[in-house]
Amino acid sequence: MKDKILATLPNEKHTFQEVNYPEIHIVDWKDIDKTKGVDIFNIKQNEINSVCLYNANELTILIDTFGENALPISRGSQASQCECISFPSEFDSKSWVLTIETKYANNEAAAFRIRDDLNYPEKMVSQIISTVEYFREKNIIDKEQLVYAIISFPNLVSDFNSTLFSFVKEEWSIENLIVTKKIRIKGCNSAKIITSKRIKLSVNE
């Protein structure tokens, strides 16, 4: 899959990290430092919260962290994108694929407040859908493959999944996205990597 991405998309916009940490912490610095993007760590950072992929079996995975405008459509036009996409290093048609979108709202009121026509939950889901559909159109992800997706508010400790989807239009409900888009999505801050074929989206470790 990495080879397909590099053969199809602008290489300078796609930074791959290959890791097998027992805990893989993914952070996005944009809200803190706009000169920085997505980073990967093996431990939780003190200054910023993360999305954690629990990887007890130390499976080697690849994480493609997207730069700005990483999914070009035409000159001056790009598809809306999420933060990153990850998958097992030894990838085949039965391997899992995980997309992640984060927003660093400090509390639920900020995360779910609709203002100036901005609805964070709906925007975040749309970014996941746009990314997955773009990769399918480019034949990087098979049109029939189920893709996993995390919608994350790393600063929230509560289970916000049901709240998040109460702000999303019905056609983008969890159930409808599985059926119509083959995307299994959850509002959470972590996932458990079980094998190269199995991953579980979770609320808490």
Contact map, one row per residue, 1 for C-alpha under 8 A:
1111100000000000000000000000000000000000000000000000000000000000000000000000000000000000001000000000000000000000000000000000000000000000000110000000000000000000000000000000000000000000000000000000000000000
1111110000000000000000000000000000000000000000000000000000000000000000000000000000000000000000000000000000000000000000000000000000000000000000000000000000000000000000000000000000000000000000000000000000000
1111111000000000000000000000000000000000000000000000000000000000000000000000000000000000000000000000000000000000000000000000000000000000000000000000000000000000000000000000000000000000000000000000000000000
1111111100000000000000000000000000000000000000000000000000000000000000000000000000000000000000000000000000000000000000000000000000000000000100000000000000000000000000000000000000000000000000000000000000000
1111111110000000000000000000000000000000000000000000000000000000000000000000000000000000000000000000000000000000000000000000000000000000000100000000000000000000000000000000000000000000000000000000000000000
0111111111100100000000000000000000000000000000000000000000000000000000000000000000000000000000000000000000000000000000000000000000000000000000000000000000000000000000000000000000000000000000000000000000000
0011111110000000000000000000000000000000000000000000000000000000000000000000000000000000000000000000000000000000000000000000000000000000000000000000000000000000000000000000000000000000000000000000000000000
0001111111000000000000000000000000000000000000000000000000000000000000000000000000000000000000000000000000000000000000000000000000000000010000000000000000000000000000000000000000000000000000000000000000000
0000111111101100000000000000000000000000000000000000000000000000000001110000000000000000000000000000000000000000000000000000000000000000000000000000000000000000000000000000000000000000000000000000000000000
0000010111111100000000000000000000000000000000000000000000000000000001000000000000000000000000000000000000000000000000000000000000000000000000000000000000000000000000000000000000000000000000000000000000000
0000010011111110000000000000000000000000000000000000000000000000000000000000000000000000000000000000000000000000000000000000000000000000000000000000000000000000000000000000000000000000000000000000000000000
0000000001111110000000000000000000000000000000000000000000000000001000000000000000000000000000000000000000000000000000000000000000000000000000000000000000000000000000000000000000000000000000000000000000000
0000000011111110000000000000000000000000000000000000000000000000011111000000000000000000000000000000000000000000000000000000000000000000000000000000000000000000000000000000000000000000000000000000000000000
0000010011111111000000000000000000000000000000000000000000000001111001000000000000000000000000000000000000000000000000000000000000000000000000000000000000000000000000000000000000000000000000000000000000000
0000000000111111100000000000000000000000000000000000000000000011111000000000000000000000000000000000000000000000000000000000000000000000000000000000000000000000000000000000000000000000000000000000000000000
0000000000000111110000000000000000000000000000000000000000000111100000000000000000000000000000000000000000000000000000000000000000000000000000000000000000000000000000000000000000000000000000000000000000000
0000000000000011111000000000000000000001000000000000000000000111000000000000000000000000000000000000000000000000000000000000000000000000000000000000000000000000000000000000000000000000000000000000000000000
0000000000000001111100000000000000000000000000000000000000011110000000000000000000000000100000000000000000000000000000000000000000000000000000000000000000000000000000000000000000000000000000000000000000000
0000000000000000111110010000000000000000000000000000000000011100000000000000000000000000000000000000000000000000000000000000000000000000000000000000000000000000000000000000000000000000000000000000000000000
0000000000000000011111010000000000000000000000000000001001111000000000000000000000000000000000000000000000000000000000000000000000000000000000000000000000000000000000000000000000000000000000000000000000000
0000000000000000001111110000000000000000010000000000001001000000000000000000000000000000000000000000000000000000000000000000000000000000000000000000000000000000000000000000000000000000000000000000000000000
0000000000000000000111110000000000000000010000000000011111000000000000000000000000000000000000000000000000000000000000000000000000000000000000000000000000000000000000000000000000000000000000000000000000000
0000000000000000000011111000000000000000011000000001111100000000000000000000000000000000000000000000000000000000000000000000000000000000000000000000000000000000000000000000000000000000000000000000000000000
0000000000000000001111111100000000000001111000000001111000000000000000000000000000000000000000000000000000000000000000000000000000000000000000000000000000000000000000000000000000000000000000000000000000000
0000000000000000000000111110000000000001111100000111100000000000000000000000000000000000000000000000000000000000000000000000000000000000000000000000000000000000000000000000000000000000000000000000000000000
0000000000000000000000011111000000000111100000000111000000000000000000000000000000000000000000000000000000000000000000000000000000000000000000000000000000000000000000000000000000000000000000000000000000000
0000000000000000000000001111100000000111000000011110000000000000000000000000000000000000000000000000000000000000000000000000000000000000000000000000000000000000000000000000000000000000000000000000000000000
0000000000000000000000000111111000011110000000000100000000000000000000000000000000100000000000000000010000000000000000000000000000000000000000000000000000000000000000000000000000000000000000000000000000000
0000000000000000000000000011111111011110000000010000000000000000000000000000000000000000000000000000000000000000000000000000000000000000000000000000000000000000000000000000000000000000000000000000000000000
0000000000000000000000000001111111111100000000000000000000000000000000000000000000000000000000000000000000000000000000000000000000000000000000000000000000000000000000000000000000000000000000000000000000000
0000000000000000000000000001111111000000000000000000000000000000000000000000000000000000000000000000000100000000000000000000000000000000000000000000000000000000000000000000000000000000000000000000000000000
0000000000000000000000000000111111000000000000000000000000000000000000000000000000000000000000000000000000000000000000000000000000000000000000000000000000000000000000000000000000000000000000000000000000000
0000000000000000000000000000111111110000000000000000000000000000000000000000000000000000000000000000000000000000000000000000000000000000000000000000000000000000000000000000000000000000000000000000000000000
0000000000000000000000000000111111111000000000000000000000000000000000000000000000000000000000000000000000000000000000000000000000000000000000000000000000000000000000000000000000000000000000000000000000000
0000000000000000000000000000010011111000000000000000000000000000000000000000000000000000000000000000000000000000000000000000000000000000000000000000000000000000000000000000000000000000000000000000000000000
0000000000000000000000000001110011111100000000000000000000000000000000000000000000000000000000000000000000000000000000000000000000000000000000000000000000000000000000000000000000000000000000000000000000000
0000000000000000000000000001110001111110000000000000000000000000001000000000000000000000000000000000000000000000000000000000000000000000000000000000000000000000000000000000000000000000000000000000000000000
0000000000000000000000000111110000011111000000000000000000000000110000000000000000100000000000000000000000000000000000000000000000000000000000000000000000000000000000000000000000000000000000000000000000000
0000000000000000000000000111100000001111100000000000000000000000100000000000000000000000000000000000000000000000000000000000000000000000000000000000000000000000000000000000000000000000000000000000000000000
0000000000000000100000011110000000000111110000000000000000000000000000000000000000000000000000000000000000000000000000000000000000000000000000000000000000000000000000000000000000000000000000000000000000000
0000000000000000000000011100000000000011111110000000000000000000000000000000000000000000000000000000000000000000000000000000000000000000000000000000000000000000000000000000000000000000000000000000000000000
0000000000000000000011111000000000000001111100000000000000000000000000000000000000000000000000000000000000000000000000000000000000000000000000000000000000000000000000000000000000000000000000000000000000000
0000000000000000000000111000000000000000111110000000000000000000000000000000000000000000000000000000000000000000000000000000000000000000000000000000000000000000000000000000000000000000000000000000000000000
0000000000000000000000001000000000000000111111001100000000000000000000000000000000000000000000000000000000000000000000000000000000000000000000000000000000000000000000000000000000000000000000000000000000000
0000000000000000000000000000000000000000101111111100000000000000000000000000000000000000000000000000000000000000000000000000000000000000000000000000000000000000000000000000000000000000000000000000000000000
0000000000000000000000000000000000000000000111111000000000000000000000000000000000000000000000000000000000000000000000000000000000000000000000000000000000000000000000000000000000000000000000000000000000000
0000000000000000000000000000000000000000000011111000000000000000000000000000000000000000000000000000000000000000000000000000000000000000000000000000000000000000000000000000000000000000000000000000000000000
0000000000000000000000000010100000000000000011111100000000000000000000000000000000000000000000000000000000000000000000000000000000000000000000000000000000000000000000000000000000000000000000000000000000000
0000000000000000000000000010000000000000000111111110000000000000000000000000000000000000000000000000000000000000000000000000000000000000000000000000000001100000000000000000000000000000000000000000000000000
0000000000000000000000001111000000000000000110011111000000000000000000000000000000000000000000000000000000000000000000000000000000000000000000000000000001000000000000000000000000000000000010000000000000000
0000000000000000000000001110000000000000000000001111100000000000000000000000000000000000000000000000000000000000000000000000000000000000000000000000000101000000000000000000000000000000000011000000000000000
0000000000000000000000111100000000000000000000000111110000000000000000000000000000000000000000000000000000000000000000000000000000000000000000000000000000000000000000000000000000000000000011100000000000000
0000000000000000000000111000000000000000000000000011111000000000000000000000000000000000000000000000000000000000000000000000000000000000000000000000000000000000000000000000000000000000000001111000000000000
0000000000000000000001110000000000000000000000000001111100000000000000000000000000000000000000000000000000000000000000000000000000000000000000000000000000000000000000000000000000000000000001111000000000001
0000000000000000000111110000000000000000000000000000111111100000000000000000000000000000000000000000000000000000000000000000000000000000000000000000000000000000000000000000000000000000000000011100000000000
0000000000000000000001100000000000000000000000000000011111100000000000000000000000000000000000000000000000000000000000000000000000000000000000000000000000000000000000000000000000000000000000001100000000000
0000000000000000000001000000000000000000000000000000001111100000000000000000000000000000000000000000000000000000000000000000000000000000000000000000000000000000000000000000000000000000000000001110000000000
0000000000000000000111000000000000000000000000000000001111110000000000000000000000000000000000000000000000000000000000000000000000000000000000000000000000000000000000000000000000000000000000000000000000000
0000000000000000000100000000000000000000000000000000001111111000000000000000000000000001000000000000000000000000000000000000000000000000000000000000000000000000000000000000000000000000000000001011000000000
0000000000000000011100000000000000000000000000000000000001111100000000000000000000000001110000000000000000000000000000000000000000000000000000000000000000000000000000000000000000000000000000000000000000000
0000000000000000011100000000000000000000000000000000000000111110000000000000000000000111110000000000000000000000000000000000000000000000000000000000000000000000000000000000000000000000000000000000000000000
0000000000000001111000000000000000000000000000000000000000011111000000000000000000000111100000000000000000000000000000000000000000000000000000000000000000000000000000000000000000000000000000000000000000000
0000000000000011110000000000000000000000000000000000000000001111100000000000000000011110000000000000000000000000000000000000000000000000000000000000000000000000000000000000000000000000000000000000000000000
0000000000000111100000000000000000000000000000000000000000000111110000000000000000011100000000000000000000000000000000000000000000000000000000000000000000000000000000000000000000000000000000000000000000000
0000000000000111000000000000000000000110000000000000000000000011111000000000000000111000000000000000000000000000000000000000000000000000000000000000000000000000000000000000000000000000000000000000000000000
0000000000001110000000000000000000000100000000000000000000000001111101000000000001110000000000000000000000000000000000000000000000000000000000000000000000000000000000000000000000000000000000000000000000000
0000000000011110000000000000000000001000000000000000000000000000111111000000000000000000000000000000000000000000000000000000000000000000000000000000000000000000000000000000000000000000000000000000000000000
0000000000001000000000000000000000000000000000000000000000000000011111000000000000000000000000000000000000000000000000000000000000000000000000000000000000000000000000000000000000000000000000000000000000000
0000000000001000000000000000000000000000000000000000000000000000001111110000011010000000000000000000000000000000000000000000000000000000000000000000000000000000000000000000000000000000000000000000000000000
0000000011001100000000000000000000000000000000000000000000000000011111110000010010000000000000000000000000000000000000000000000000000000000000000000000000000000000000000000000000000000000000000000000000000
0000000010000000000000000000000000000000000000000000000000000000000011111000011110000000000000000000000000000000000000000000000000100100000000000000000000000000000000000000000000000000000000000000000000000
0000000010000000000000000000000000000000000000000000000000000000000011111111111000000000000000000000000000000000000000000000000000000000000000000000000000000000000000000000000000000000000000000000000000000
0000000000000000000000000000000000000000000000000000000000000000000000111110111000000000000000000000000000000000000000000000000000000000000000000000000000000000000000000000000000000000000000000000000000000
0000000000000000000000000000000000000000000000000000000000000000000000011111110000000000000000000000000000000000000000000000000000000000000000000000000000000000000000000000000000000000000000000000000000000
0000000000000000000000000000000000000000000000000000000000000000000000011111100000000000000000000000000000000000000000000000000000000000000000000000000000000000000000000000000000000000000000000000000000000
0000000000000000000000000000000000000000000000000000000000000000000000010111110000000000000000000000000000000000000000000000000000000000000000000000000000000000000000000000000000000000000000000000000000000
0000000000000000000000000000000000000000000000000000000000000000000000011111111000000000000000000000000000000000000000000000000000000000000000000000000000000000000000000000000000000000000000000000000000000
0000000000000000000000000000000000000000000000000000000000000000000011111101111100000000000000000000000000000000000000000000000000000000000000000000000000000000000000000000000000000000000000000000000000000
0000000000000000000000000000000000000000000000000000000000000000000010111000111110000000000000000000000000000000000000000000000001100100000000000000000000000000000000000000000000000000000000000000000000000
0000000000000000000000000000000000000000000000000000000000000000000000100000011111000000000000000000000000000000000000000000011001100000000000000000000000000000000000000000000000000000000000000000000000000
0000000000000000000000000000000000000000000000000000000000000000000011100000001111100000000000000000000000000000000000000000001101100000000000000000000000000000000000000000000000000000000000000000000000000
0000000000000000000000000000000000000000000000000000000000000000010000000000000111110000000000000011110000000000000000000001001100100000000000000000000000000000000000000000000000000000000000000000000000000
0000000000000000000000000001000000000100000000000000000000000000110000000000000011111000000000000011110000000000000000000000000000000000000000000000000000000000000000000000000000000000000000000000000000000
0000000000000000000000000000000000000000000000000000000000000011110000000000000001111100000000000011100000000000000000000000000000000000000000000000000000000000000000000000000000000000000000000000000000000
0000000000000000000000000000000000000000000000000000000000000011100000000000000000111110000000001111000000000000000000000000000000000000000000000000000000000000000000000000000000000000000000000000000000000
0000000000000000000000000000000000000000000000000000000000001111000000000000000000011111000000001110000000000000000000000000000000000000000000000000000000000000000000000000000000000000000000000000000000000
0000000000000000000000000000000000000000000000000000000000001110000000000000000000001111101000111100000000000000000000000000000000000000000000000000000000000000000000000000000000000000000000000000000000000
0000000000000000000000000000000000000000000000000000000000111100000000000000000000000111111000111000000000000000000000000000000000000000000000000000000000000000000000000000000000000000000000000001000000000
0000000000000000010000000000000000000000000000000000000000011100000000000000000000000011111000000000000000000000000000000000000000000000000000000000000000000000000000000000000000000000000000000000000000000
0000000000000000000000000000000000000000000000000000000000011000000000000000000000000001111100000000000000000000000000000000000000000000000000000000000000000000000000000000000000000000000000000001000000000
1000000000000000000000000000000000000000000000000000000000000000000000000000000000000011111111100000000000000000000000000000000000000000000000000000000000000000000000000000000000000000000000000001000000000
0000000000000000000000000000000000000000000000000000000000000000000000000000000000000000011111100000000000000000000000000000000000000000000000000000000000000000000000000000000000000000000000000000000000000
0000000000000000000000000000000000000000000000000000000000000000000000000000000000000000001111100000000000000000000000000000000000000000000000001000000000000000000000000000000000000000000000000000000000000
0000000000000000000000000000000000000000000000000000000000000000000000000000000000000000001111110000000000000000000000000000000000000000000000000000000000000000000000000000000000000000000000000000100000000
0000000000000000000000000000000000000000000000000000000000000000000000000000000000000011001111111000000000000000000000000000000000000000000000000000000000000000000000000000000000000000000000000001110000000
0000000000000000000000000000000000000000000000000000000000000000000000000000000000000011000001111100000000000000000000000000000000000000000000000111000000000000000000000000000000000000000000000001111000000
0000000000000000000000000000000000000000000000000000000000000000000000000000000000001111000000111110000000000000000000000000000000000000000000000111000000000000000000000000000000000000000000000000000000000
0000000000000000000000000000000000000000000000000000000000000000000000000000000000001110000000011111000000000000000000000000000000000000000000000011110000000000000000000000000000000000000000000000000000000
0000000000000000000000000000000000000000000000000000000000000000000000000000000001111100000000001111100000000000000000000000000100000000000000000011110000000000000000000000000000000000000000000000000000000
0000000000000000000000000000000000000000000000000000000000000000000000000000000001111000000000000111110000000000000000000000000100000000000000000000111100000000000000000000000000000000000000000000000000000
0000000000000000000000000000000000000000000000000000000000000000000000000000000001110000000000000011111000000000000000000001001100000000000000000000111100000000000000000000000000000000000000000000000000000
0000000000000000000000000001000000000000000000000000000000000000000000000000000001100000000000000001111100000000000000000001000000000000000000000000001111000000000000000000000000000000000000000000000000000
0000000000000000000000000000000000000000000000000000000000000000000000000000000000000000000000000000111110000010000000000000000000000000000000000000000111000000000000000000000000000000000000000000000000000
0000000000000000000000000000001000000000000000000000000000000000000000000000000000000000000000000000011111000000000000000000000000000000000000000000000011100000000000000000000000000000000000000000000000000
0000000000000000000000000000000000000000000000000000000000000000000000000000000000000000000000000000001111110110000000000000000000000000000000000000000010110000000000000000000000000000000000000000000000000
0000000000000000000000000000000000000000000000000000000000000000000000000000000000000000000000000000000111110110000000000000000000000000000000000000000000110000000000000000000000000000000000000000000000000
0000000000000000000000000000000000000000000000000000000000000000000000000000000000000000000000000000000011111110000000000000000000000000000000000000000000110000000000000000000000000000000000000000000000000
0000000000000000000000000000000000000000000000000000000000000000000000000000000000000000000000000000000011111111000000000000000000000000000000000000000000010000000000000000000000000000000000000000000000000
0000000000000000000000000000000000000000000000000000000000000000000000000000000000000000000000000000000000111111100000000000000000000000000000000000000000000000000000000000000000000000000000000000000000000
0000000000000000000000000000000000000000000000000000000000000000000000000000000000000000000000000000000011111111100000000000000000000000000000000000000000000000000000000000000000000000000000000000000000000
0000000000000000000000000000000000000000000000000000000000000000000000000000000000000000000000000000001011111111100000011000000000000000000000000000000010000000000000000000000000000000000000000000000000000
0000000000000000000000000000000000000000000000000000000000000000000000000000000000000000000000000000000000011111110000111000000000000000000000000000000000000000000100100000000000000000000000000000000000000
0000000000000000000000000000000000000000000000000000000000000000000000000000000000000000000000000000000000001111111000110000000000000000000000000000000000000000000000000000000000000000000000000000000000000
0000000000000000000000000000000000000000000000000000000000000000000000000000000000000000000000000000000000000001111111110000000000000000000000000000000000000000000000000000000000000000000000000000000000000
0000000000000000000000000000000000000000000000000000000000000000000000000000000000000000000000000000000000000000111111100000000000000000000000000000000000000000000000000000000000000000000000000000000000000
0000000000000000000000000000000000000000000000000000000000000000000000000000000000000000000000000000000000000000011111000000000000000000000000000000000000000000000000000000000000000000000000000000000000000
0000000000000000000000000000000000000000000000000000000000000000000000000000000000000000000000000000000000000000011111100000000000000000000000000000000000000000000000000000000000000000000000000000000000000
0000000000000000000000000000000000000000000000000000000000000000000000000000000000000000000000000000000000000000011111110010000000000000000000000000000000000000000000000000000000000000000000000000000000000
0000000000000000000000000000000000000000000000000000000000000000000000000000000000000000000000000000000000000001111011111110000000000000000000000000000000000000000000100000000000000000000000000000000000000
0000000000000000000000000000000000000000000000000000000000000000000000000000000000000000000000000000000000000011110001111111000000000000000000000000000000000000000000000000000000000000000000000000000000000
0000000000000000000000000000000000000000000000000000000000000000000000000000000000000000000000000000000000000011000000111111100000000000000000000000000000000000000110110000000000000000000000000000000000000
0000000000000000000000000000000000000000000000000000000000000000000000000000000000000000000000000000000000000000000000111111110000000000000000000000000000000000000000111000000000000000000000000000000000000
0000000000000000000000000000000000000000000000000000000000000000000000000000000000000000000000000000000000000000000001111111111000000000000000000000000000000000000000000000000000000000000000000000000000000
0000000000000000000000000000000000000000000000000000000000000000000000000000000001000000000000000000110000000000000000011111111100000000000000000000001000000000000000000000000000000000000000000000000000000
0000000000000000000000000000000000000000000000000000000000000000000000000000000000000000000000000000000000000000000000001111111110000000000000000000001000000000000000000001000000000000000000000000000000000
0000000000000000000000000000000000000000000000000000000000000000000000000000000100000000000000000000000000000000000000000111111111000000000000000000000000000000000000000000000000000000000000000000000000000
0000000000000000000000000000000000000000000000000000000000000000000000000000000111000000000000000000100000000000000000000011111111100000000000000000000000000000000000000000000000000000000000000000000000000
0000000000000000000000000000000000000000000000000000000000000000000000000000000011000000000000000011100000000000000000000001111111110000000000000000100000000000000000000000000000000000000000000000000000000
0000000000000000000000000000000000000000000000000000000000000000000000000000000000000000000000000000000000000000000000000000111111111000000000000000000000000000000000000000000000001010000000000000000000000
0000000000000000000000000000000000000000000000000000000000000000000000000000001110000000000000000000000000000000000000000000011111111100000000000000000000000000000000000000000000000000000000000000000000000
0000000000000000000000000000000000000000000000000000000000000000000000100000001111000000000000000000000000000000000000000000001111111110000000000000000000000000000000000000000000000000000000000000000000000
0000000000000000000000000000000000000000000000000000000000000000000000000000000000000000000000000000000000000000000000000000000111111111000010000010000000000000000000000000000000000000000000000000000000000
0000000000000000000000000000000000000000000000000000000000000000000000000000000000000000000000000000000000000000000000000000000011111111100000000000000000000000000000000000000000000000000000000000000000000
0000000000000000000000000000000000000000000000000000000000000000000000100000001000000000000000000000000000000000000000000000000001111111110000000000000000000000000000000000000000000000000000000000000000000
0000000000000000000000000000000000000000000000000000000000000000000000000000000000000000000000000000000000000000000000000000000000111111111110000000000000000000000000000000000000000000000000000000000000000
0000000000000000000000000000000000000000000000000000000000000000000000000000000000000000000000000000000000000000000000000000000000011111111111100000000000000000000000000000000000000000000000000000000000000
0000000000000000000000000000000000000000000000000000000000000000000000000000000000000000000000000000000000000000000000000000000000001111111100000000000000000000000000000000000000000000000000000000000000000
0000000100000000000000000000000000000000000000000000000000000000000000000000000000000000000000000000000000000000000000000000000000000111111110000000000000000000000000000000000000000000000000000000000000000
0000000000000000000000000000000000000000000000000000000000000000000000000000000000000000000000000000000000000000000000000000000000000011111111100000000000000000000000000000000000000000000000000000000000000
1001100000000000000000000000000000000000000000000000000000000000000000000000000000000000000000000000000000000000000000000000000000000011111111000000000000000000000000000000000000000000000000000000000000000
1000000000000000000000000000000000000000000000000000000000000000000000000000000000000000000000000000000000000000000000000000000000010011011111101000000000000000000000000000000000000000000000000000000000000
0000000000000000000000000000000000000000000000000000000000000000000000000000000000000000000000000000000000000000000000000000000000000001001111111000000000000000000000000000000000000000000000000000000000000
0000000000000000000000000000000000000000000000000000000000000000000000000000000000000000000000000000000000000000000000000000000000000001001011111000000000000000000000000000000000000000000000000000000000000
0000000000000000000000000000000000000000000000000000000000000000000000000000000000000000000000000000000000000000000000000000000000000000000001111100000000000000000000000000000000000100000000000000000000000
0000000000000000000000000000000000000000000000000000000000000000000000000000000000000000000010000000000000000000000000000000000000000000000011111110000000000000000000000000000000000100000000000000000000000
0000000000000000000000000000000000000000000000000000000000000000000000000000000000000000000000011000000000000000000000000000000000000000000000011111000000000000000000000000000001000111000000000000000000000
0000000000000000000000000000000000000000000000000000000000000000000000000000000000000000000000011110000000000000000000000000000000010000000000001111100000000000000000000000000000000111000000000000000000000
0000000000000000000000000000000000000000000000000000000000000000000000000000000000000000000000011110000000000000000000000000000000000000000000000111110000000000000000000000000000000011100000000000000010000
0000000000000000000000000000000000000000000000000000000000000000000000000000000000000000000000000111100000000000000000000000000100000000000000000011111000000000000000000000000000000011110000000000000000000
0000000000000000000000000000000000000000000000000000000000000000000000000000000000000000000000000111100000000000000000000000000000000000000000000001111100000000000000000000000000000000111111000000000010000
0000000000000000000000000000000000000000000000000000000000000000000000000000000000000000000000000001110000000000000000000001100000000000000000000000111110000000000000000000000000000000111110000000000000000
0000000000000000000000000000000000000000000000000010000000000000000000000000000000000000000000000001111000000000000000000000000000000000000000000000011111000000000000000000000000000000001110000000000000000
0000000000000000000000000000000000000000000000000000000000000000000000000000000000000000000000000000011110000010000000000000000000000000000000000000001111110000000000000000000000000000001110000000000000000
0000000000000000000000000000000000000000000000001110000000000000000000000000000000000000000000000000011100000000000000000000000000000000000000000000000111111000000000000000000000000000000010000000000000000
0000000000000000000000000000000000000000000000001000000000000000000000000000000000000000000000000000000111100000000000000000000000000000000000000000000011111000000000000000000000000000000000000000000000000
0000000000000000000000000000000000000000000000000000000000000000000000000000000000000000000000000000000011110000000000000000000000000000000000000000000011111101000000000000000000000000000000000000000000000
0000000000000000000000000000000000000000000000000000000000000000000000000000000000000000000000000000000000000000000000000000000000000000000000000000000001111110000000000000000000000000000000000000000000000
0000000000000000000000000000000000000000000000000000000000000000000000000000000000000000000000000000000000000000000000000000000000000000000000000000000000011111000000000000000000000000000000000000000000000
0000000000000000000000000000000000000000000000000000000000000000000000000000000000000000000000000000000000000000000000000000000000000000000000000000000000001111110000000000000000000000000100000000000000100
0000000000000000000000000000000000000000000000000000000000000000000000000000000000000000000000000000000000000000000000000000000000000000000000000000000000010111111100000000000000000000001100000000000000000
0000000000000000000000000000000000000000000000000000000000000000000000000000000000000000000000000000000000000000000000000000000000000000000000000000000000000011111110000000000000000000011100000000000000000
0000000000000000000000000000000000000000000000000000000000000000000000000000000000000000000000000000000000000000000000000000000000000000000000000000000000000011111111000000000000000000001000000000000000000
0000000000000000000000000000000000000000000000000000000000000000000000000000000000000000000000000000000000000000000000000000000000000000000000000000000000000001111111100000000000000000000000000000000000000
0000000000000000000000000000000000000000000000000000000000000000000000000000000000000000000000000000000000000001000000001000000000000000000000000000000000000001111111110000000000000000001000000000000000000
0000000000000000000000000000000000000000000000000000000000000000000000000000000000000000000000000000000000000000000000001000000000000000000000000000000000000000111111110000110000000000000000000000000000000
0000000000000000000000000000000000000000000000000000000000000000000000000000000000000000000000000000000000000000000000000000000000000000000000000000000000000000011111111000000000000000000000000000000000000
0000000000000000000000000000000000000000000000000000000000000000000000000000000000000000000000000000000000000001000000101100000000000000000000000000000000000000001111111000000000000000000000000000000000000
0000000000000000000000000000000000000000000000000000000000000000000000000000000000000000000000000000000000000000000000001100000000000000000000000000000000000000000111111101100000000000000000000000000000000
0000000000000000000000000000000000000000000000000000000000000000000000000000000000000000000000000000000000000000000000000100000000000000000000000000000000000000000001111111100000000000000000000000000000000
0000000000000000000000000000000000000000000000000000000000000000000000000000000000000000000000000000000000000000000000000000000000000000000000000000000000000000000000011111100100000000000000000000000000000
0000000000000000000000000000000000000000000000000000000000000000000000000000000000000000000000000000000000000000000000000000000000000000000000000000000000000000000000001111100110000000000000000000000000000
0000000000000000000000000000000000000000000000000000000000000000000000000000000000000000000000000000000000000000000000000000100000000000000000000000000000000000000000011111111110000000000000000000000000000
0000000000000000000000000000000000000000000000000000000000000000000000000000000000000000000000000000000000000000000000000000000000000000000000000000000000000000000010011111111110000000000000000000000000000
0000000000000000000000000000000000000000000000000000000000000000000000000000000000000000000000000000000000000000000000000000000000000000000000000000000000000000000010000001111111000001110000000000000000000
0000000000000000000000000000000000000000000000000000000000000000000000000000000000000000000000000000000000000000000000000000000000000000000000000000000000000000000000000001111111100000000000000000000000000
0000000000000000000000000000000000000000000000000000000000000000000000000000000000000000000000000000000000000000000000000000000000000000000000000000000000000000000000000111111111111000000000000000000000000
0000000000000000000000000000000000000000000000000000000000000000000000000000000000000000000000000000000000000000000000000000000000000000000000000000000000000000000000000011111111111111100000000000000000000
0000000000000000000000000000000000000000000000000000000000000000000000000000000000000000000000000000000000000000000000000000000000000000000000000100000000000000000000000000011111111111100000000000000000000
0000000000000000000000000000000000000000000000000000000000000000000000000000000000000000000000000000000000000000000000000000000000000000000000000000000000000000000000000000001111111110000000000000000000000
0000000000000000000000000000000000000000000000000000000000000000000000000000000000000000000000000000000000000000000000000000000000000000000000000000000000000000000000000000000111111100000000000000000000000
0000000000000000000000000000000000000000000000000000000000000000000000000000000000000000000000000000000000000000000000000000000010000000000000000000000000000000000000000000000111111110000000000000000000000
0000000000000000000000000000000000000000000000000000000000000000000000000000000000000000000000000000000000000000000000000000000000000000000000011110000000000000000000000000000011111111000000000000000000000
0000000000000000000000000000000000000000000000000000000000000000000000000000000000000000000000000000000000000000000000000000000010000000000000000111100000000000000000000000000011101111100000000000000000000
0000000000000000000000000000000000000000000000000000000000000000000000000000000000000000000000000000000000000000000000000000000000000000000000000111100000000000000000000000010011000111110000000000000000000
0000000000000000000000000000000000000000000000000000000000000000000000000000000000000000000000000000000000000000000000000000000000000000000000000001111000000000000000000000010011000011111000000000000000000
0000000000000000000000000000000000000000000000000000000000000000000000000000000000000000000000000000000000000000000000000000000000000000000000000000111000000000100000000000010000000001111100000000000010000
0000000000000000000000000000000000000000000000000000000000000000000000000000000000000000000000000000000000000000000000000000000000000000000000000000011110000001110100000000000000000000111110000000000000100
0000000000000000000000000000000000000000000000000000000000000000000000000000000000000000000000000000000000000000000000000000000000000000000000000000011110000011100000000000000000000000011111000000000011100
0000000000000000000000000000000000000000000000000111000000000000000000000000000000000000000000000000000000000000000000000000000000000000000000000000011111000000000000000000000000000000001111100000000001110
0000000000000000000000000000000000000000000000000011110000000000000000000000000000000000000000000000000000000000000000000000000000000000000000000000010000000000000000000000000000000000000111110000000011111
0000000000000000000000000000000000000000000000000001110000000000000000000000000000000000000000000000000000000000000000000000000000000000000000000000000000000000000000000000000000000000000011111000001111101
0000000000000000000000000000000000000000000000000000111000000000000000000000000000000000000000000000000000000000000000000000000000000000000000000000000000000000000000000000000000000000000001111100001111001
0000000000000000000000000000000000000000000000000000111110100000000000000000000000000000000000000000000000000000000000000000000000000000000000000000000000000000000000000000000000000000000000111111011100000
0000000000000000000000000000000000000000000000000000001110000000000000000000000000000000000000000000000000000000000000000000000000000000000000000000000000000000000000000000000000000000000000011111111100000
0000000000000000000000000000000000000000000000000000000010100000000000000000000000000000000000000000000000000000000000000000000000000000000000000000000000000000000000000000000000000000000000001111111000000
0000000000000000000000000000000000000000000000000000000000100000000000000000000000000001011000110000000000000000000000000000000000000000000000000000000000000000000000000000000000000000000000001111111000000
0000000000000000000000000000000000000000000000000000000000000000000000000000000000000000000001110000000000000000000000000000000000000000000000000000000000000000000000000000000000000000000000000111111000000
0000000000000000000000000000000000000000000000000000000000000000000000000000000000000000000000110000000000000000000000000000000000000000000000000000000000000000000000000000000000000000000000001111111100000
0000000000000000000000000000000000000000000000000000000000000000000000000000000000000000000000010000000000000000000000000000000000000000000000000000000000000000000000000000000000000000000000111111111110000
0000000000000000000000000000000000000000000000000000000000000000000000000000000000000000000000000000000000000000000000000000000000000000000000000000000000000000000000000000000000000000000000111100011111000
0000000000000000000000000000000000000000000000000000000000000000000000000000000000000000000000000000000000000000000000000000000000000000000000000001010000000000000000000000000000000000010101110000001111100
0000000000000000000000000000000000000000000000000000000000000000000000000000000000000000000000000000000000000000000000000000000000000000000000000000000000000000000000000000000000000000000111110000000111111
0000000000000000000000000000000000000000000000000000000000000000000000000000000000000000000000000000000000000000000000000000000000000000000000000000000000000010000000000000000000000000001111100000000011111
0000000000000000000000000000000000000000000000000000000000000000000000000000000000000000000000000000000000000000000000000000000000000000000000000000000000000000000000000000000000000000000011000000000001111
0000000000000000000000000000000000000000000000000000010000000000000000000000000000000000000000000000000000000000000000000000000000000000000000000000000000000000000000000000000000000000000001110000000001111
